[in-house]
């Protein structure tokens, strides 16, 4: 997790291994906005993630996923078997943040890398780092971002 200031400079950097860590970091940083790489819920018209439910006929893709695929980007269906837990967890996290009055938006880091013609980290981490060199939010270790000592996962 990272917290950026208004100039996109990394001002806090930490690791979250679970929901409690995320909640603790948000309480510590008190962000104005949280960006999450997880869907906020199930695909439209789905009441659950069960494959044998009548709602399964509505598919495993959200409308936004279909739009992204139509634009030529790779999409990970949120109800694909290895991904099923992600929208369920995302929905819980979005609900907690919304109840706390924290605005949330969904981000697509892989698609952003594709759009910026940056390699994916699994394919070429050094190339990704080179591609981000010079960005305010890149290379945060070298730019002196502080890891908090009052919150350690």
N, C-alpha and C positions, 0 to 999 in steps of 0.2 A: 504494500500500500504506500502511496505517496500523497503528500499534501503540497499543493502548489499555491503560491501567492498570486496576486493580480497580474504580475508580470511573467507568469508561468515558471518562476524559479522554484525549484524543489526546496521546501523549508522543513519538511519532516519526511522521514523514510522509515518504514517498519515492515514487519512480516505478520500476516494474519493467518493462522492455521485453522480457524474455526469461527463460528458466529460470535462467540464471546469475545474473541480477539478483535473482530470487526467492530462490535459494539463499544469495546473499551477504547479503541483508536478514535472512533467518531466522538465519543464523550470527551476525549482528551483534546482533539484538534478543533472540534466544534465547526465543521465545514459549512460553507454557505450552499454548497452543491456537492452531491456524491455521484460519481460516474461508475457504473457497474457493468462488467462484462458478463452479464447473465440476463436472460429474458425475464421480464416482470411477471410472467405467468404462462399459462397454457395457451395453445393456439385457440383462435376464435371458435366459439361454439363447442369447445371441449369442456366437459364438467370434471374430467379426471384424466389420469394418464394410463388407465387400464386398457389393455388391448382388446379385451372381450366386452367392453361397454358399448352401448349403442352409439355413444358420441364418437367412437373411434372412426366412424365413417367420414368424419370431417377432416381427417388427416393429421399429419404430424408437423406440418409447416404453418407458421403464422403468416398473415398477409405481408408483413414487413420482410419475412424470409423469402417469400415468393418474389417480391419486388427486387430484393438484392440479387437473387438468382437470375432474374430477367435482365438485370444490368450486367450480368456476366461474372459475378463474384461467387466464390465458393460459399455454400451455406451448410451449416451443421443443423439438421432438423432437431428442434428442441425435444421432440419425443422419440428420437432414434434411441434404441435400447441403451447404449452406454451413456446417453445424455439425459435420460428421464429425470434424474434427481436435480439437474440444474434449474429448470424452470420452477420446480416445486420449492427449492431453496431460495431462488431468486424472488419468488412471490412473497415468501415469508420475510425476506430482508427488505424488500420494497415496502411491505406493509408496516414493518417496525419503523423504518425511516420516515414514511409518510405520517404515521401517528406522532412521531417526534417533531414533525414540521420541517423535515429536511427534504428539499427538492432532490429528485433522483432522475438520472437519465441513463439510458442504455447505450453502451459503447460497443464498437466492433473493432478491436485492435488489429486483427488479422486483415480485415477488409481495408482498414486505414493504411496498413503497410502496403497492401497491394496497390491501392490508389496512389500512394506516394512513390511507388516503384522501389520499395525497400524489401529486402529479402526477409522471409520468416525466420525467427530465431532458431527453429529446429533445423533449417536448411543451411543457414550461414550467420551465426551469431556475430562473428567479427565483422561481416559485411553490414549487418544491421547497425552495429555500433558505429562503424565508419559513416554509414548513411545518415545517422542522427548527429554526428559530430557537429558542434557549433550551435545546436538547438539549446535553448535555455533549460529545457527539462531533461536534456540528455547528459550523460556523464555526471550524474549528481554526486557521486563519490568524490570526483575531482573538483567539484564546485563547492564543496563544504556543506552539503546538506547534513543536518544533525539528526542522529538517531536518538530518540528520546530515551532518557534513563528512568523516567517515572512509569513507563509502560513497557514491559518486556513480556512477549508471549512465551 
